[in-house]
Amino acid sequence: MAQIARAVICRELNQPVAVERITVESPKRGEVMVKLAACGVCHSDLSATNGTIPLKLPLILGHEAAGEVVEVGEGVDAVVLGDHVVSSFIYMCGKCRFCAMGRPVLCINQGKALTTLPDGTLRTRDAQGEPLHIFSGCGVMAEYATVSVENVVKIDSAIPLECAALVGCAVTTGVGAVFNTARVAPGSSVAVFGCGGIGLNVIQGASIAGAGRIVAIDTLPAKLEMARQFGATDTLLSRPGEDLVKPIKKLTDGGADYAFECVGSGELAALAYRAIGRGGVAVVVGMAKQSDSTSVRTMTLPFEEKTLTGSYFGSCVPRVDFPRLLALYMAGRLKLDELITHRYGIDEAAQAFVDLESGKNARGVITF
């Protein structure tokens, strides 16, 4: 049955988001309708509102959410009514060579679900009956959403949904970059550039992995204080024009074993690469503008065997990694409650984006 719901919508770039009443149609074959409990306010959503990530408008935002399945389409057996699920914003065809290799974040068919469901259609309309696109096949910054069953992962119903929502992006992107992409070794040294939602999860991932020294770098003292709460052993305040490579190398005995760029800056990616030592690995996690670029001294690649690589969504397999991360949470080893620094009602969505852009929150969450 179709549902009338409120949703957070971007209609025009560089303008405040709007909260509107929409119609969410019932699921078709291979789809489910979810009643959302909470949705994280992610920097990727902000990037969609300012054009950094170019997507079709009007667009229902949201890709990091959790809720309860309230309607199931034909052919769906992975979940049933009443199941608790977390949204996954990557489309996994299950058939291409990357999916077959266990690397669904690189699925070559991802483009099919950038702003629609995988079949190219939509189940969302505005008050005038016009179709509304959905962020990365999800559009879950809304009270209800109809999505492909491939875009949800069933979770233990004992887990608070507002905490579980964060696994849909920030936690998996950060911790996954440590566990899956870099495979940080116990006792190693780690430098983390940017201590927002992603950076804090890189930090706590490195701590769980047993890193011996974790250096957090940010422009805001408050973010550095939070970084210590998530496991940073050292902090460096970044000031305009200051080269932080020397202090990082001093703290890490010649250069970090691993460095993570968590902002989305070509300049910072180059800095992260310079900050690693021989045989080190620099991982770009942040999403930079399409026009941005990174330069490295080519000679350092063969002579120092340094690596510069990227990590998308923590190189994860959602149905494997989401339950694994939530098990760490239930065991008291992964901080999720502490990540939520502010809860917003849906009518406060515009303020949530302002706070996100100002760096006020570790993670703001809209609760329904």
C-alpha positions as CSV (number, residue, x, y, z in Angstrom):
1,M,0.0,0.0,0.0
2,A,1.3,3.4,-0.9
3,Q,2.4,5.6,2.0
4,I,2.4,9.4,2.4
5,A,5.7,10.4,4.1
6,R,7.9,13.4,4.7
7,A,11.3,13.4,3.0
8,V,14.3,15.7,2.8
9,I,14.7,16.9,-0.8
10,C,17.3,18.8,-2.8
11,R,15.7,20.7,-5.6
12,E,18.3,23.3,-6.3
13,L,22.1,23.2,-5.8
14,N,23.6,25.4,-3.1
15,Q,20.2,26.0,-1.5
16,P,18.8,24.8,1.8
17,V,17.2,21.4,1.6
18,A,13.4,21.2,1.8
19,V,11.1,18.9,3.8
20,E,8.2,17.8,1.7
21,R,5.3,15.4,1.7
22,I,5.8,12.6,-0.8
23,T,4.1,9.5,-2.0
24,V,6.0,6.2,-1.6
25,E,4.6,3.5,-3.8
26,S,4.4,-0.2,-2.9
27,P,7.4,-2.5,-3.8
28,K,7.4,-4.4,-7.0
29,R,9.3,-7.7,-7.6
30,G,12.6,-7.8,-5.8
31,E,11.8,-4.7,-3.7
32,V,10.9,-3.9,-0.1
33,M,9.3,-0.9,1.7
34,V,11.1,0.2,4.8
35,K,9.7,2.4,7.6
36,L,12.8,4.3,8.6
37,A,13.7,5.0,12.2
38,A,16.9,7.0,11.7
39,C,19.1,8.4,9.0
40,G,22.7,9.8,9.3
41,V,23.5,13.1,7.8
42,C,26.5,12.3,5.7
43,H,29.0,14.5,3.8
44,S,28.1,12.7,0.6
45,D,24.5,14.0,1.0
46,L,26.0,17.5,1.4
47,S,28.1,16.9,-1.7
48,A,24.9,16.1,-3.7
49,T,23.4,19.5,-2.6
50,N,26.4,21.5,-3.8
51,G,27.2,19.6,-7.0
52,T,30.4,18.0,-5.8
53,I,28.7,14.7,-6.6
54,P,26.5,15.5,-9.7
55,L,23.2,13.8,-9.4
56,K,19.8,14.3,-11.0
57,L,17.4,16.7,-9.2
58,P,15.0,16.8,-7.6
59,L,16.6,14.3,-5.3
60,I,15.5,12.6,-2.1
61,L,18.6,12.5,0.1
62,G,19.9,9.8,2.4
63,H,21.8,6.6,2.1
64,E,22.8,5.8,5.7
65,A,19.7,4.6,7.5
66,A,18.0,1.8,9.4
67,G,14.4,0.8,9.8
68,E,11.8,-2.0,9.7
69,V,10.5,-3.9,6.7
70,V,6.7,-3.1,6.3
71,E,6.0,-4.5,2.9
72,V,7.6,-7.1,0.7
73,G,7.5,-7.4,-3.1
74,E,7.3,-10.6,-5.1
75,G,10.3,-12.9,-5.1
76,V,11.8,-11.5,-2.0
77,D,12.9,-14.1,0.6
78,A,16.0,-12.5,2.1
79,V,13.8,-10.5,4.5
80,V,10.3,-10.7,5.9
81,L,7.8,-8.3,7.4
82,G,9.1,-6.9,10.7
83,D,12.8,-7.5,10.0
84,H,15.2,-4.7,11.0
85,V,17.5,-3.7,8.2
86,V,20.3,-1.2,7.4
87,S,20.5,0.4,4.0
88,S,23.4,-0.2,1.7
89,F,24.0,2.4,-1.0
90,I,26.0,0.2,-3.4
91,Y,24.2,-1.7,-6.1
92,M,25.4,-5.3,-6.3
93,C,24.5,-7.1,-9.5
94,G,26.0,-10.3,-8.2
95,K,27.1,-11.4,-11.7
96,C,29.9,-9.1,-12.9
97,R,33.5,-10.2,-12.3
98,F,34.0,-7.8,-9.4
99,C,30.9,-9.1,-7.6
100,A,32.1,-12.7,-8.3
101,M,35.5,-11.7,-6.8
102,G,33.8,-10.5,-3.6
103,R,34.4,-6.9,-4.4
104,P,30.8,-5.6,-4.9
105,V,31.8,-1.9,-4.2
106,L,33.4,-2.1,-7.7
107,C,30.4,-3.6,-9.4
108,I,30.4,-2.5,-13.0
109,N,26.6,-2.1,-13.0
110,Q,26.5,0.4,-10.2
111,G,25.5,3.2,-12.6
112,K,22.1,1.6,-12.9
113,A,21.1,2.8,-9.4
114,L,22.7,6.2,-9.0
115,T,19.4,8.0,-8.7
116,T,16.8,5.4,-9.4
117,L,16.0,1.8,-8.6
118,P,18.1,-0.8,-10.5
119,D,15.5,-1.1,-13.2
120,G,15.6,2.6,-13.9
121,T,12.2,3.4,-12.4
122,L,11.1,5.2,-9.3
123,R,8.5,4.6,-6.5
124,T,8.6,8.2,-5.2
125,R,6.5,11.2,-6.3
126,D,6.0,14.7,-4.9
127,A,2.7,16.4,-4.0
128,Q,2.1,17.3,-7.7
129,G,2.6,13.7,-8.8
130,E,6.1,14.4,-10.3
131,P,8.8,11.7,-9.9
132,L,11.5,12.3,-7.4
133,H,15.0,10.8,-7.8
134,I,16.7,8.9,-4.9
135,F,20.2,9.2,-3.7
136,S,22.3,6.1,-4.7
137,G,19.2,3.9,-5.1
138,C,18.2,4.6,-1.5
139,G,16.6,8.0,-0.8
140,V,16.2,7.0,2.9
141,M,16.2,10.5,4.5
142,A,12.5,10.0,4.6
143,E,9.8,8.3,6.8
144,Y,9.3,5.5,4.2
145,A,11.4,4.3,1.3
146,T,10.9,1.5,-1.3
147,V,14.2,0.1,-2.3
148,S,15.7,-3.0,-4.0
149,V,16.2,-5.9,-1.6
150,E,19.8,-5.8,-2.7
151,N,20.1,-2.4,-1.0
152,V,19.2,-3.6,2.5
153,V,21.0,-5.9,5.0
154,K,19.1,-7.7,7.8
155,I,20.4,-7.1,11.3
156,D,19.7,-8.3,14.9
157,S,16.6,-6.6,16.2
158,A,18.3,-6.1,19.5
159,I,20.5,-3.3,18.1
160,P,19.2,0.2,18.4
161,L,18.2,1.4,15.0
162,E,19.8,4.9,15.3
163,C,23.1,3.3,16.0
164,A,22.8,0.6,13.4
165,A,22.1,3.3,10.8
166,L,25.7,4.6,11.0
167,V,27.0,1.2,9.7
168,G,25.2,2.1,6.4
169,C,28.1,4.5,5.5
170,A,30.3,6.3,8.0
171,V,31.4,3.3,10.2
172,T,31.8,0.9,7.3
173,T,33.7,3.4,5.2
174,G,36.1,4.3,8.0
175,V,36.6,1.0,9.8
176,G,36.5,-0.9,6.5
177,A,39.3,1.2,5.1
178,V,41.4,0.0,8.0
179,F,40.3,-3.7,8.1
180,N,39.7,-4.4,4.4
181,T,41.7,-1.9,2.3
182,A,44.8,-1.2,4.3
183,R,44.7,-4.2,6.6
184,V,46.4,-2.3,9.4
185,A,48.9,-4.5,11.3
186,P,49.0,-4.7,15.1
187,G,51.7,-2.4,16.6
188,S,51.9,-0.2,13.4
189,S,51.7,3.6,13.2
190,V,48.7,5.4,11.6
191,A,48.1,9.0,10.6
192,V,44.5,10.2,10.0
193,F,43.8,13.4,8.2
194,G,40.4,14.7,9.1
195,C,38.5,13.7,12.2
196,G,34.9,14.0,11.0
197,G,32.5,11.0,10.9
198,I,34.7,9.0,8.6
199,G,38.0,9.9,10.3
200,L,36.8,9.0,13.7
201,N,35.9,5.6,12.4
202,V,39.3,5.2,10.8
203,I,40.7,6.0,14.2
204,Q,38.6,3.6,16.2
205,G,39.2,0.9,13.5
206,A,43.0,1.4,13.8
207,S,42.6,1.1,17.6
208,I,40.6,-2.1,17.3
209,A,43.2,-3.4,14.8
210,G,45.9,-2.9,17.5
211,A,47.8,0.0,16.0
212,G,50.5,1.2,18.3
213,R,50.5,4.9,17.5
214,I,47.5,6.8,16.0
215,V,48.1,10.4,15.0
216,A,45.0,12.4,14.4
217,I,45.2,15.6,12.3
218,D,42.4,18.3,12.0
219,T,41.9,22.0,11.9
220,L,39.5,22.1,14.8
221,P,40.6,21.5,18.4
222,A,37.2,20.0,19.3
223,K,37.6,17.4,16.7
224,L,41.0,16.4,18.0
225,E,39.6,16.1,21.5
226,M,37.0,13.7,20.1
227,A,39.7,11.8,18.2
228,R,41.4,11.0,21.5
229,Q,38.1,9.5,22.8
230,F,38.0,7.2,19.8
231,G,41.6,6.0,20.2
232,A,44.1,8.6,18.9
233,T,47.3,8.5,20.9
234,D,48.6,11.8,19.5
235,T,47.0,14.9,17.9
236,L,48.2,17.6,15.6
237,L,46.3,20.9,14.9
238,S,46.6,21.8,11.3
239,R,47.1,25.5,10.6
240,P,47.1,27.2,7.2
241,G,50.4,27.0,5.4
242,E,51.9,24.6,7.9
243,D,53.7,21.5,6.7
244,L,52.8,18.7,9.0
245,V,55.0,16.0,7.5
246,K,58.0,16.6,9.8
247,P,56.0,16.4,13.0
248,I,54.2,13.3,11.8
249,K,57.5,11.6,10.9
250,K,58.9,12.6,14.2
251,L,56.0,10.9,16.0
252,T,56.1,7.8,13.9
253,D,59.9,7.2,13.7
254,G,60.5,8.2,10.1
255,G,57.0,8.1,8.7
256,A,53.6,6.4,9.4
257,D,53.1,2.8,8.2
258,Y,49.6,3.9,7.1
259,A,47.9,7.2,6.4
260,F,44.3,7.9,5.7
261,E,42.9,11.0,3.9
262,C,39.4,11.4,5.1
263,V,38.4,14.9,3.8
264,G,38.3,14.7,0.0
265,S,41.3,16.9,-1.0
266,G,43.9,16.2,-3.6
267,E,46.4,18.3,-1.6
268,L,45.7,16.3,1.6
269,A,46.1,13.1,-0.3
270,A,49.6,14.2,-1.4
271,L,50.4,15.1,2.2
272,A,49.2,11.7,3.4
273,Y,51.5,10.1,0.9
274,R,54.5,12.2,1.9
275,A,53.8,11.4,5.6
276,I,54.2,7.6,5.2
277,G,57.6,5.9,5.5
278,R,59.2,3.4,3.3
279,G,56.8,0.6,2.4
280,G,53.9,2.6,3.7
281,V,50.4,2.8,2.5
282,A,48.4,6.0,2.0
283,V,44.6,5.5,1.6
284,V,42.3,8.1,0.1
285,V,38.9,7.7,1.7
286,G,37.5,11.2,1.2
287,M,35.5,12.1,-1.9
288,A,37.2,15.0,-3.7
289,K,35.7,17.2,-6.5
290,Q,36.0,15.8,-10.0
291,S,38.4,18.6,-10.9
292,D,40.8,17.8,-8.0
293,S,44.1,16.0,-8.5
294,T,47.0,14.6,-6.5
295,S,50.7,14.8,-7.4
296,V,53.4,12.5,-6.0
297,R,57.2,12.2,-6.5
298,T,57.2,9.3,-8.9
299,M,60.7,8.1,-7.8
300,T,59.4,7.4,-4.4
301,L,57.1,4.7,-5.7
302,P,59.8,2.2,-6.8
303,F,62.6,3.3,-4.5
304,E,60.6,3.4,-1.3
305,E,57.9,1.0,-2.3
306,K,55.2,3.3,-1.1
307,T,51.6,2.8,-2.1
308,L,48.9,5.3,-2.8
309,T,45.4,3.7,-3.1
310,G,41.8,4.4,-2.6
311,S,39.0,2.9,-0.5
312,Y,35.3,3.1,-1.5
313,F,32.8,2.2,1.2
314,G,35.5,0.5,3.2
315,S,36.1,-2.1,0.4
316,C,33.2,-3.9,2.1
317,V,30.9,-6.8,1.4
318,P,27.8,-5.4,3.2
319,R,26.2,-8.7,4.1
320,V,29.4,-9.8,5.7
321,D,30.8,-6.5,7.1
322,F,27.6,-5.0,8.5
323,P,26.9,-7.9,10.9
324,R,30.6,-8.2,11.8
325,L,30.8,-4.5,12.8
326,L,27.5,-4.7,14.7
327,A,28.8,-7.7,16.6
328,L,31.8,-5.6,17.6
329,Y,29.3,-2.9,18.8
330,M,27.4,-5.5,20.8
331,A,30.6,-6.7,22.4
332,G,31.4,-3.2,23.5
333,R,34.4,-2.8,21.2
334,L,33.0,-0.4,18.6
335,K,31.7,3.0,19.6
336,L,28.4,3.9,17.9
337,D,26.4,5.7,20.5
338,E,29.3,8.1,21.1
339,L,29.4,9.0,17.4
340,I,25.9,10.5,17.5
341,T,26.5,14.1,18.7
342,H,23.1,15.5,17.8
343,R,19.7,14.1,17.0
344,Y,17.4,16.1,14.7
345,G,13.7,15.9,13.9
346,I,13.0,15.8,10.2
347,D,11.8,19.4,10.2
348,E,15.3,20.4,11.4
349,A,17.0,18.8,8.4
350,A,18.2,22.2,7.0
351,Q,19.9,22.9,10.3
352,A,21.5,19.5,10.3
353,F,23.2,20.2,7.0
354,V,24.4,23.6,8.3
355,D,25.9,21.9,11.3
356,L,27.5,19.2,9.1
357,E,29.1,21.8,6.9
358,S,30.5,23.7,9.9
359,G,32.0,20.6,11.3
360,K,29.9,20.8,14.5
361,N,29.0,17.1,14.7
362,A,30.8,13.8,14.7
363,R,27.5,12.5,13.2
364,G,24.2,14.1,13.2
365,V,21.2,11.8,12.9
366,I,17.7,12.5,11.8
367,T,15.3,10.4,13.8
368,F,11.7,9.6,12.6
